[in-house]
Amino acid sequence: MADWAPVLVGVVLFVLLSPGLLFQLPGHYRPVDFGGMKTNGKSIAVHTVIFFAIFAVLIMALHLHIYTG
């Protein structure tokens, strides 16, 4: 049985936390921009830290598992 939780959580978080898709922290003109579809190096770094923190909490701390088959 394969554990698909890390894969599914990673894909969903990657899509939702892509800088500029839903929000960008820090933004180009404001501290938070919504739906700008533009990015910079600082926002990539911030979104990477946010991604890792949420991923670690969901997978390691809450022991999230999705088994198939």
C-alpha positions as CSV (number, residue, x, y, z in Angstrom):
1,M,0.0,0.0,0.0
2,A,1.4,3.3,-1.0
3,D,1.1,6.5,1.1
4,W,-0.1,9.2,-1.3
5,A,-0.5,12.0,1.3
6,P,3.0,13.6,0.8
7,V,2.4,13.7,-3.0
8,L,-1.1,15.0,-2.9
9,V,-0.5,17.6,-0.1
10,G,2.7,18.7,-1.9
11,V,0.9,19.2,-5.3
12,V,-2.0,21.1,-3.7
13,L,0.2,23.3,-1.6
14,F,2.5,24.0,-4.6
15,V,-0.4,25.1,-6.7
16,L,-2.1,27.2,-4.0
17,L,1.2,28.8,-2.7
18,S,2.7,29.7,-6.1
19,P,3.7,33.3,-5.7
20,G,1.3,35.6,-7.6
21,L,-1.5,33.0,-8.2
22,L,-3.7,33.7,-5.1
23,F,-1.5,36.1,-3.2
24,Q,2.1,37.3,-3.1
25,L,3.9,38.0,0.2
26,P,5.8,40.5,-0.1
27,G,4.2,42.0,-3.1
28,H,5.7,44.5,-5.6
29,Y,3.8,47.5,-4.4
30,R,2.3,46.5,-1.1
31,P,3.1,44.1,1.6
32,V,0.6,41.6,0.2
33,D,-0.6,41.6,-3.4
34,F,-3.6,39.5,-4.5
35,G,-3.7,37.8,-7.9
36,G,-0.9,39.8,-9.5
37,M,0.7,36.9,-11.4
38,K,4.1,38.5,-11.0
39,T,6.8,37.4,-8.6
40,N,10.2,38.3,-7.3
41,G,13.0,36.6,-5.4
42,K,11.9,37.6,-1.9
43,S,8.3,36.3,-2.5
44,I,9.7,33.0,-3.8
45,A,11.7,32.6,-0.6
46,V,8.8,33.5,1.7
47,H,6.4,31.2,-0.1
48,T,9.0,28.4,0.1
49,V,9.2,28.8,3.9
50,I,5.4,28.9,4.2
51,F,5.1,25.7,2.0
52,F,7.7,23.8,4.1
53,A,6.0,24.9,7.4
54,I,2.5,23.8,6.3
55,F,3.8,20.6,4.6
56,A,5.8,19.6,7.7
57,V,2.8,20.2,10.1
58,L,0.4,18.3,7.9
59,I,2.6,15.3,7.1
60,M,4.9,15.0,10.2
61,A,3.1,16.5,13.1
62,L,-0.5,15.4,12.2
63,H,0.6,12.1,10.7
64,L,-1.6,12.6,7.6
65,H,-1.8,9.4,5.5
66,I,-3.7,8.6,2.3
67,Y,-3.5,4.9,1.3
68,T,-4.6,3.4,-1.9
69,G,-5.5,-0.1,-2.9
